[in-house]
Amino acid sequence: MTEPDLSRLATEERNPATTGLDRMTPTEFVAVAHREDRAAVAAVERALPQVARAIAAVAERMQRGGRLIYVGAGTSGRLGVLDAAECPPTFSVGDGVVCGVIAGGERAFTKAVEGAEDDAQLGADDLQRLAVSADDCVVGITASGRTPYVLGALRAARAAGALTLGLVCSHGSAVAAAADIGLEVLVGPEILTGSTRLKAGTATKLVLNMLSTGVMVQLGKCYENLMVDVQASNDKLRARARRIVAQATGRDEGAAATLLAQCGGEVKTAIVVGLAGVDPARARAALQRHGGRVRAAVADR
């Protein structure tokens, strides 16, 4: 197989500010690393219009019952899997509604699977196994913007009619061009040449945080800034549920616990009962009518 030409790849460029990295003291190192991390935040800021567009487009598809599917290799794939794994406990989405696909499968999350990212057909096959449809959204994540596995997955997703996004850290990349919406987050060269787990990884995580959280907000998964769809599956989260109900309704935690008990532990229902003065059945019906949006359900008396 012909080796890829990395000479023009932005993520492989040398950073002129860190050519003396091997001579730096720890104090000097953390100063330059922190300065370069700020460049990752600035790169995300420049991409905000595209991220906002992506949030609106993904939310519209998910409102119709579609899924959000992240696809990547290496660090990019792991970040997608991580973001997907956080969505069920945070937003009570069903299994598989937000999912991460990584080149090489689950074992690649903790150990590199050599060659998997170079196989475009493998990317296409992995997407086809998910039976992607026109209601789904597929986000290809790759710092270089050229990973064959991701390209293959995006092409398969587009063939199925899915909305496709390309989250990259290079300008004019094949992945951004192959996607309906390109998210170019141009962080510049890494402090350690080619180590895209650094600035590129940081910027990618920031965008994924915005994307998934922004979509869930659009889908009514919060009230004010409270995590009202939290799954209270352990002691910490049960305590959080009580605090959320207390904060939303202005009651103390004892009264919030009583509301939750009356409502079968359902945080949203308890808030609507507390604010609208209705019984749990009416609160659930109002939430159902308004797609789970607490503010609208409270107003629907």
Secondary structure by P-SEA (a helix, b strand, c coil): cccccccccccccccccccccccccaaaaaaaaaaaaaaaaaaaaaaaaaaaaaaaaaaaaaaabbbbbbbbcaaaaaaaaaaaaacccccccccccccccccccccccccccccccccaaaaaaaaaaacccccbbbbbbbcccccaaaaaaaaaaaaaccbbbbbcccccccccccccccccccccccccccccccaaaaaaaaaaaaaaaaaaaaacccccccccccccccaaaaaaaaaaaaaaccccaaaaaaaaaaacccaaaaaaaaaccccaaaaaaaaaaacccaaaaaacc
